[in-house]
Amino acid sequence: MSELALLGGRAAKSKRFPVWPQYDERERRALQEVLESRVWWRTPGTKTLKFEQEYAAYHQAKHGIAVTNGTAAIEVVMAALEIGWGDEVIVPDFTFVATASAVLFAGAMPVMVDIRPDTYCIDPDLVEAAITPRTRAIIAVHLGGHPADLDRLTAIAAKHNLALVEDSAHAHASEWCGRRIGTFGKAGTFSFQASKLMTAGEGGMIITNDDEVERRARSAHDCGRLPGEWFYAHFLYGSNYRLSEWQGAVLSAQLSRLDEQTALRGKNACLLDKLLGEIPGITPQALDPRCTRNGHYAYIFHYDKSAFAGVPTKRFIEALVAEGIPNQASYPPVHELAVFQSGEYRKRLGQEQAKQEHAFLKQDYPNTARGAWETVWIPQYALLGDEADMHEIAAAIKKIQQNAKDLL
Ligand SMILES: Cc1ncc(COP(=O)(O)O)c(C=O)c1O
């Protein structure tokens, strides 16, 4: 019989990883306070307001606007930037659909470009090549917590008068050259969905240093109201994207743990870089020296099947999960999603743009394909384990390598 757990052998992992999400008395007390205050609604409340201020300060930003989720955060930023019909927004092809769908929601065209092969973040050279007279903004994604090249992207945005937006759904607490991500461009957006580095089940945040972006975003997230004006006066187009007091209270408690957890994830990721870097066929996501802190939404590595007897990525992941190592699916290329390939996306665009050919949807995105189909993502909570856990991850991969032929 094979030694591999997938084939009936004993699992390499001997003890459980920490559970996620984490909570203690801080969350319990916060929820109790909201309950007993009977103020559960953001508008008259104090908890979500307090969280906005704390989160903005944590990210060295002037303003924070809490919203219902990370997708909504991008949608509100698109509204605040007045992006709409006829406009183009450059996005990476390797990301969750929300980065692109929020652009479509605004009525604009997301233009996908490929990523860098080492960090899996948007390639600045390809961003520059994709700029047309219709381009209004660039959305960079800090993939897995690793910041995109913010030196190049801020320079390109300034040169072409474009808005840079940082989709930081994976990158709470990450830093570029010693500065927290999120305010290098016009705005940064975050998600607090269940798998994220801090969570209230759902939730989102916009941070910005730009007073006008803040004014418009705050209005767009609250039915077009403006602060200080009559409750039933609506000045701009807006919707209801307000975060509840329950979530604001829980997220303040979650934020109080973020530094400690980020340090632990960073330490364990560093150990994994060493241990996994020694295994033939395994290449951890590169760490740009300008990334001075990586929030580590996931531990991502490239898997070269030729070093594993040709076992396909999907089969390798099945074997790894059976050994007791958790996995989080990588993203498929955005341009390959049915919404784009079927032409359905055209229904969101203005008449003229809807009729145009969007040749980039038929293009090859080789680095995204490599990221989509050849990387393995170990979820962030595994990085909250101890040193022995990291050694067991490496041991599980080596064990699969030694017995790879059994999987064919
Ligand atoms: C890169 C990226 N952007 C945006 C989002 C959207 O966040 P939410 O799920 O909170 O709407 C996600 C969520 O997974 C994401 O991974």
The ligand as an SDF file (V2000), in Angstrom:
LIG
                    3D

 16 16  0  0  0  0  0  0  0  0999 V2000
   -8.6860   40.6880   -4.5880 C   0  0  0  0  0  0  0  0  0  0  0  0
  -10.0710   40.8140   -4.0770 C   0  0  0  0  0  0  0  0  0  0  0  0
  -10.7730   41.9110   -4.3560 N   0  0  0  0  0  0  0  0  0  0  0  0
  -12.0180   42.0940   -3.8980 C   0  0  0  0  0  0  0  0  0  0  0  0
  -12.6480   41.1370   -3.1510 C   0  0  0  0  0  0  0  0  0  0  0  0
  -14.0680   41.3360   -2.7330 C   0  0  0  0  0  0  0  0  0  0  0  0
  -14.2800   41.3180   -1.3770 O   0  0  0  0  0  0  0  0  0  0  0  0
  -15.6760   40.8190   -0.7660 P   0  0  0  0  0  0  0  0  0  0  0  0
  -15.7260   39.3360   -0.8460 O   0  0  0  0  0  0  0  0  0  0  0  0
  -15.6260   41.3240    0.6420 O   0  0  0  0  0  0  0  0  0  0  0  0
  -16.7540   41.4700   -1.5500 O   0  0  0  0  0  0  0  0  0  0  0  0
  -11.9630   39.9640   -2.8200 C   0  0  0  0  0  0  0  0  0  0  0  0
  -12.6250   38.9330   -1.9760 C   0  0  0  0  0  0  0  0  0  0  0  0
  -12.3430   37.7950   -1.9420 O   0  0  0  0  0  0  0  0  0  0  0  0
  -10.6520   39.7780   -3.3090 C   0  0  0  0  0  0  0  0  0  0  0  0
   -9.9690   38.6590   -3.0430 O   0  0  0  0  0  0  0  0  0  0  0  0
  1  2  1  0
  2  3  1  0
  2 15  2  0
  3  4  2  0
  4  5  1  0
  5  6  1  0
  5 12  2  0
  6  7  1  0
  7  8  1  0
  8  9  2  0
  8 10  1  0
  8 11  1  0
 12 13  1  0
 12 15  1  0
 13 14  2  0
 15 16  1  0
M  END
$$$$
